[in-house]
Amino acid sequence: MTARVLDGVRIGKEIRAEVAAAVARMAGTGRKPGLAVVIVGDDPASRVYVRSKGRACLEAGMHSETVEYPASVSQDELLAQIDRLNADPMIHGMLVQLPLPKHIDTDAVLRRIDPAKDVDGFHPVNVGKLVIGDPTAFRPATPYGVQQMLIREGIETKGAHAVIVGRSTIVGKPMAGLFLHDAPGGNATVTVCHSRSRDLPGITRTADILVVAIGKPEFVTADMVRPGAVVIDVGINRVSDPSHAKGYRLVGDVAYGPVAEIASAITPVPGGVGPMTIAMLLKNTLQAAEQAGT
C-alpha cells in the first residue's frame, strides 16, 4: 500500500480563491475585511510567516496591517496597541504572533484582544464557544485547516477513532473539540495522547485518523500506525543535513517514507497542513467581517 498524498497547497489555494470571491462580493457593498498582525522581536521564522499572512490578505483583496515592535517593547505599550486595534473599525481580525518575549504575559495579551476580532481563536470566549459548538466561534486555523482537508478529501470522520498526539491549546485541544462536534468533519470518537500517556504506540495503532502535533522530528514511526490509517502530520522541524545547500531539511513529526507505505492517506511536510493554516486564517477574517456587519 502506498498512501494517497493530501495536497494542502492545492486545497489551500481553493479556499483562498473562495475567500477572495466572497471579499469581492463584500467590496460591492463598500466593505472590506481587515486583518492586523502584531509581531514582537526578530525571530526569522515568525517574520517569514507574518509576511506570508500579509501577502495572502492582499491577494484576497483584504486590508492588511502589520505592527512591528522590538523585543524590548513594554507590556503596557503592547496592550495599548491592542486597545487601538480593538477600536479601529477597519480591523475586523487581529492576532499577536507568538511566542512573545519572556517579560510579557502572553495570557494577558491574548485576553486583551476583543473576542469578536480574535481570529486565532485563542481568547477564552472563543475557546468556550468552540467547546459548545457555537458557530460564531473562531476556530484556531491549524486544526480548522486539518478538518477542512479531511472534508474536502472525502475522508469520513463520522464514527472514526481519531487519535491526536499532542494536547496544546493551539492544535491538540481544539482539534479534539472539532472532531467531537455533531457536524461535517466531526462525530468522531476522540483520544488525546500526551507525554504522560501509557503505551503510546498501542494507542496510536488503534487510530483510523491519526493527527500528530508533538514537535519532535519523525517521532511517529511505521510501527505506531495501523495499516490503512489516515495520518495528518502537523509538525515542521529543521534537522541537520549537510547534503542540502542550507545545511538542513524540513521534516514533520511523522517518519514520512515508512509511514506512507502503510497509511491510506498522509500529509507531506512541507506542503500539507502548513498552507491550510493561512487559508483558514483568511476564512476566519472574512467570518469576523461578516459577523461585524459593518
NUFI-903988 format. One line per 3 residues: for each residue x, y, z of N, C-alpha, C. Coordinates in steps of 0.05 Angstrom, whole numbers. Layout:
! residues N
X,Y,Z,X,Y,Z,X,Y,Z ~ ...
//
This chain:
! residues 294
17,-24,0,0,0,0,18,25,0 ~ 11,44,-17,24,70,-17,3,91,-12 ~ 8,108,7,-13,127,16,-19,148,-6
-44,156,-7,-52,179,-22,-42,204,-8 ~ -29,222,-23,-18,246,-12,-39,268,-11 ~ -44,279,12,-64,301,16,-50,327,11
-57,340,-11,-43,364,-21,-54,390,-8 ~ -41,399,13,-50,423,26,-46,448,9 ~ -27,448,-9,-23,471,-26,-47,475,-44
-56,453,-57,-79,455,-75,-105,463,-60 ~ -110,449,-37,-134,455,-22,-134,483,-11 ~ -110,491,-1,-108,518,10,-114,539,-12
-104,535,-36,-110,553,-58,-140,555,-64 ~ -153,531,-63,-182,531,-68,-197,548,-47 ~ -189,545,-22,-203,560,-1,-197,590,-4
-171,597,-10,-164,625,-13,-179,637,-36 ~ -184,622,-58,-199,633,-80,-228,637,-72 ~ -239,619,-56,-267,622,-47,-269,647,-29
-249,651,-12,-249,675,6,-247,700,-11 ~ -229,701,-31,-226,724,-48,-252,731,-63 ~ -267,711,-72,-292,716,-85,-312,728,-66
-313,718,-41,-331,730,-21,-323,758,-14 ~ -297,763,-13,-288,790,-7,-296,809,-29 ~ -294,800,-54,-301,817,-77,-331,823,-76
-347,804,-68,-376,810,-66,-381,830,-44 ~ -366,827,-21,-369,846,1,-361,874,-8 ~ -340,875,-24,-330,902,-33,-351,916,-49
-369,901,-62,-391,914,-77,-410,929,-59 ~ -410,923,-33,-427,937,-14,-411,959,1 ~ -386,963,-8,-369,984,5,-355,975,30
-352,949,34,-339,939,58,-315,922,49 ~ -295,921,67,-271,905,62,-260,894,88 ~ -258,867,90,-247,855,115,-218,865,119
-211,869,144,-184,878,151,-171,861,172 ~ -146,854,169,-131,838,188,-106,853,197 ~ -102,854,223,-78,866,235,-62,844,248
-36,844,243,-17,826,256,3,842,272 ~ 7,835,297,27,848,314,49,828,319 ~ 74,837,313,97,819,317,117,834,335
128,819,353,148,830,372,174,814,369 ~ 196,829,365,222,816,363,230,809,335 ~ 252,795,332,265,790,306,267,760,299
249,743,309,250,715,303,246,711,273 ~ 266,699,259,264,698,229,240,682,220 ~ 234,659,233,211,643,224,185,658,227
182,673,250,158,688,254,155,710,233 ~ 177,723,226,176,745,206,168,734,179 ~ 178,711,171,171,699,146,141,693,146
131,682,168,103,675,170,85,700,168 ~ 93,721,182,78,745,182,77,758,154 ~ 99,757,140,99,768,113,81,752,95
80,725,99,62,708,83,33,715,89 ~ 27,720,114,-1,728,121,-8,754,107 ~ 10,773,107,4,799,95,0,797,65
17,781,51,13,777,23,-13,763,17 ~ -20,743,33,-45,728,28,-69,746,31 ~ -68,764,51,-90,783,55,-94,801,30
-72,812,20,-73,830,-3,-83,815,-27 ~ -74,790,-31,-83,774,-54,-113,768,-53 ~ -123,766,-29,-152,761,-25,-169,787,-26
-156,810,-30,-170,835,-31,-176,847,-4 ~ -163,837,17,-168,848,44,-149,870,51 ~ -157,886,71,-139,906,82,-120,892,102
-95,898,100,-75,885,117,-58,906,131 ~ -53,901,156,-36,919,172,-18,903,190 ~ 8,909,189,28,896,206,40,916,225
40,910,250,52,927,271,76,913,282 ~ 99,925,280,124,912,289,135,927,313 ~ 145,911,333,158,922,357,184,908,362
203,922,373,228,908,382,222,890,406 ~ 239,871,411,235,853,434,234,867,461 ~ 244,891,461,245,907,486,219,921,493
199,919,475,174,934,480,163,927,507 ~ 151,946,520,138,941,546,111,928,542 ~ 102,914,562,75,902,561,54,923,559
57,945,573,37,967,572,34,978,544 ~ 57,982,531,56,993,503,42,973,484 ~ 48,948,488,35,927,471,5,926,476
-3,927,501,-31,926,507,-46,951,497 ~ -32,974,497,-44,998,487,-48,996,457 ~ -30,983,443,-33,979,414,-57,961,409
-60,940,424,-83,923,421,-109,938,425 ~ -109,955,445,-133,971,450,-140,989,426 ~ -119,1000,413,-124,1017,390,-135,1000,366
-125,976,363,-134,959,341,-163,949,347 ~ -168,944,373,-195,936,381,-216,957,373 ~ -207,983,374,-226,1005,369,-226,1013,339
-209,1002,323,-206,1010,295,-227,996,278 ~ -246,1010,266,-267,997,250,-258,984,224 ~ -233,991,215,-222,979,191,-210,951,197
-206,946,223,-194,920,230,-216,902,241 ~ -221,880,227,-241,860,236,-228,836,250 ~ -203,830,242,-189,808,255,-162,817,264
-152,806,286,-127,814,298,-113,789,310 ~ -87,788,307,-72,767,321,-45,778,329 ~ -35,767,351,-8,774,360,9,749,356
30,752,340,47,730,333,62,719,358 ~ 61,693,362,74,680,385,98,666,375 ~ 119,661,393,120,668,421,127,698,426
120,707,450,127,734,458,151,733,477 ~ 166,755,480,189,755,499,180,748,527 ~ 198,738,543,191,727,569,181,748,588
187,774,584,178,794,603,149,802,598 ~ 137,791,577,109,798,571,91,774,578 ~ 69,780,591,49,759,599,32,752,575
37,729,563,23,722,539,-7,720,543 ~ -15,708,566,-44,705,572,-58,733,573 ~ -44,752,586,-56,779,588,-59,792,561
-40,787,543,-41,798,516,-64,786,501 ~ -66,759,501,-87,745,486,-115,752,496 ~ -117,756,522,-144,762,533,-152,791,529
-132,808,521,-138,836,516,-151,840,488 ~ -147,821,470,-158,822,444,-189,819,445 ~ -203,836,431,-232,834,430,-239,806,419
-255,790,434,-262,764,423,-275,765,395 ~ -288,787,388,-300,789,362,-279,793,340 ~ -254,799,348,-232,802,328,-211,781,332
-215,762,349,-195,742,356,-195,719,336 ~ -184,725,312,-185,705,290,-166,682,294 ~ -149,683,314,-133,660,322,-148,640,338
-171,649,351,-187,632,367,-175,624,394 ~ -158,642,405,-144,635,430,-156,648,454 ~ -174,668,450,-187,681,473,-206,661,487
-207,662,514,-224,643,528,-253,642,519 ~ -263,665,509,-291,666,499,-293,648,475 ~ -274,649,456,-275,633,432,-269,603,438
-251,599,458,-246,571,466,-271,558,477 ~ -286,573,493,-311,563,504,-332,558,483 ~ -334,577,464,-353,575,442,-347,550,425
-321,545,420,-314,522,404,-323,496,419 ~ -318,495,445,-325,471,460,-355,465,458 ~ -372,485,459,-401,480,459,-412,479,431
-395,484,410,-404,483,383,-418,507,373 ~ -413,531,385,-425,556,376,-413,563,348 ~ -430,566,328,-420,572,301,-406,599,298
-410,617,317,-397,643,316,-368,642,326 ~ -359,619,337,-332,616,347,-312,619,325 ~ -289,630,331,-266,629,312,-250,604,319
-247,586,300,-233,561,304,-203,565,298 ~ -185,557,316,-157,560,310,-150,549,283 ~ -134,564,268,-131,560,239,-119,532,233
-100,522,248,-87,497,241,-107,473,244 ~ -119,469,267,-139,447,268,-163,451,249 ~ -171,476,245,-193,482,226,-184,473,198
-159,478,191,-149,470,166,-148,440,163 ~ -140,426,184,-140,397,183,-168,386,178 ~ -187,397,192,-215,388,189,-224,393,160
-218,417,149,-227,423,122,-213,404,101 ~ -188,398,106,-174,380,89,-187,352,88 ~ -195,342,111,-208,316,112,-235,317,98
-250,339,102,-277,341,90,-274,342,59 ~ -255,359,50,-253,363,21,-240,339,7 ~ -226,323,22,-214,299,10,-232,274,13
-256,279,24,-276,257,26,-269,236,47 ~ -254,244,67,-246,225,88,-267,227,111 ~ -281,205,115,-303,204,134,-293,204,163
-303,223,179,-296,224,207,-318,213,225 ~ -343,211,214,-365,201,230,-360,172,239 ~ -360,168,265,-355,142,276,-326,133,276
-308,149,265,-280,141,264,-267,146,291 ~ -246,130,296,-230,135,320,-207,154,313 ~ -209,179,322,-188,199,317,-170,201,341
-144,195,337,-124,197,358,-107,222,352 ~ -104,239,372,-88,263,370,-64,260,388 ~ -40,264,377,-16,263,393,-7,291,398
-11,301,423,-5,328,430,-30,342,440 ~ -27,357,463,-50,369,476,-48,399,478 ~ -34,412,459,-31,441,460,-57,455,456
-58,480,466,-82,497,462,-84,507,433 ~ -62,505,418,-62,514,391,-72,493,371 ~ -65,467,377,-73,446,358,-89,424,372
-77,410,391,-88,386,402,-116,389,414 ~ -119,408,433,-145,411,446,-167,420,427 ~ -162,442,411,-184,449,393,-189,428,371
-169,413,363,-173,392,344,-193,371,355 ~ -189,365,381,-208,346,394,-236,357,394 ~ -239,383,400,-265,395,400,-279,394,373
-264,399,352,-276,399,325,-284,370,317 ~ -268,351,324,-275,323,318,-300,314,333 ~ -305,326,356,-328,318,372,-354,330,363
-353,352,348,-377,367,340,-396,349,323 ~ -422,353,327,-442,340,310,-445,356,285 ~ -426,353,267,-425,369,242,-406,356,223
-405,364,197,-386,353,179,-357,356,190 ~ -342,335,187,-315,335,198,-314,329,228 ~ -337,321,239,-339,314,267,-350,287,272
-364,284,294,-377,258,302,-357,235,304 ~ -332,241,311,-312,221,315,-310,213,344 ~ -299,190,350,-291,182,377,-262,191,380
-256,206,401,-231,220,403,-214,211,426 ~ -189,206,421,-169,201,442,-147,222,439 ~ -140,236,461,-118,255,461,-94,243,477
-71,241,464,-47,230,477,-28,253,484 ~ -11,248,504,8,268,512,32,254,526 ~ 49,270,538,74,259,548,70,240,571
47,240,584,42,222,606,25,198,598 ~ 19,196,572,3,173,563,19,147,565 ~ 6,126,575,19,100,576,15,85,549
35,70,541,35,54,517,25,70,493 ~ 39,92,487,31,109,465,29,94,438 ~ 48,77,431,45,62,406,20,45,405
13,33,428,-11,17,429,-36,34,423 ~ -36,58,432,-59,76,428,-60,85,399 ~ -37,94,389,-37,105,361,-44,84,341
-38,59,347,-45,37,328,-75,31,326 ~ -90,43,344,-120,40,343,-133,62,326 ~ -117,81,316,-129,104,303,-138,98,274
-162,107,267,-170,109,239,-158,134,227 ~ -158,155,243,-146,181,235,-126,189,257 ~ -101,192,250,-80,199,269,-69,227,263
-73,245,282,-63,272,279,-40,276,298 ~ -17,283,287,8,285,303,17,314,304 ~ 18,325,329,27,352,333,42,353,360
66,341,359,81,338,384,107,353,384 ~ 116,362,360,140,378,358,166,363,360 ~ 166,338,353,190,321,354,195,309,327
218,314,314,222,305,287,219,274,284 ~ 202,267,265,198,239,257,193,221,281 ~ 178,231,300,172,216,325,155,192,320
134,195,303,116,172,298,128,155,275 ~ 133,131,282,144,112,262,124,92,252 ~ 131,77,232,112,59,219,99,39,238
114,30,258,104,10,277,83,22,296 ~ 79,48,295,59,62,312,33,67,296 ~ 32,59,271,9,66,254,-5,40,244
-31,40,247,-47,18,236,-48,19,206 ~ -43,-3,192,-45,-3,163,-72,7,154 ~ -72,26,135,-97,37,125,-106,62,139
-91,71,160,-99,95,174,-94,120,158 ~ -108,141,164,-103,168,153,-84,183,172 ~ -62,193,162,-42,205,180,-39,235,173
-44,252,192,-42,281,189,-18,291,205 ~ 2,300,192,27,309,205,27,340,207 ~ 23,350,231,22,379,236,50,390,241
69,374,248,95,383,256,112,394,232 ~ 130,412,239,150,421,219,176,427,235 ~ 197,412,229,221,414,244,245,415,225
266,430,234,291,431,219,309,409,231 ~ 321,393,213,341,374,221,366,378,205 ~ 388,375,217,414,379,204,417,360,181
426,370,158,431,353,134,452,366,116 ~ 477,359,119,499,372,104,495,368,74 ~ 479,349,65,476,345,36,458,366,23
444,381,40,427,403,29,442,429,30 ~ 436,446,10,451,472,8,449,489,33 ~ 426,488,46,422,504,70,433,490,95
442,465,92,453,451,115,431,438,133 ~ 407,440,124,385,427,139,362,420,120 ~ 344,403,129,319,398,114,296,399,134
272,402,122,248,403,138,235,376,139 ~ 227,367,163,213,342,167,190,347,186 ~ 171,329,185,148,331,203,153,315,229
131,311,243,132,294,267,128,265,261 ~ 124,258,236,120,231,227,143,223,208 ~ 152,198,211,172,188,192,158,182,166
159,202,148,141,202,125,144,177,107 ~ 169,171,98,173,149,79,161,123,88 ~ 170,113,112,159,87,121,129,87,127
119,109,138,91,111,145,74,112,119 ~ 84,126,99,69,128,74,65,101,60 ~ 82,82,67,79,55,56,56,39,67
46,47,91,25,31,103,-1,47,107 ~ 1,74,107,-23,91,111,-40,91,86 ~ -66,98,88,-83,102,65,-80,130,53
-75,149,71,-71,177,63,-53,190,83 ~ -38,210,73,-18,223,91,-13,251,81 ~ -6,269,99,1,297,91,32,298,90
43,311,69,71,315,68,80,339,85 ~ 106,341,90,118,364,102,144,371,87 ~ 144,395,75,123,416,74,102,409,53
82,426,52,61,423,31,36,410,40 ~ 34,404,66,10,391,76,-7,410,92 ~ -5,408,118,-22,425,136,-14,454,135
12,460,131,21,488,132,5,507,115 ~ 2,502,89,-13,521,72,-42,524,80 ~ -53,504,94,-81,506,103,-84,527,125
-63,531,141,-65,549,164,-71,577,155 ~ -56,588,136,-61,615,126,-88,617,113 ~ -95,596,97,-121,597,84,-144,600,104
-142,585,126,-164,586,146,-163,612,162 ~ -139,624,165,-138,650,178,-153,671,161 ~ -150,669,135,-165,687,118,-195,682,120
-202,657,122,-231,650,125,-242,661,151 ~ -226,659,172,-235,670,198,-238,700,197 ~ -220,714,182,-221,743,180,-246,751,165
-253,736,144,-278,741,129,-302,736,148 ~ -301,715,164,-323,710,183,-325,733,202 ~ -303,744,212,-304,766,231,-317,791,218
-311,796,193,-322,819,179,-353,815,175 ~ -360,791,168,-388,785,164,-404,787,190 ~ -392,778,212,-406,779,238,-406,807,249
-387,824,241,-387,852,250,-409,868,236 ~ -415,860,211,-437,873,196,-432,901,187 ~ -406,910,190,-400,938,181,-376,938,164
//
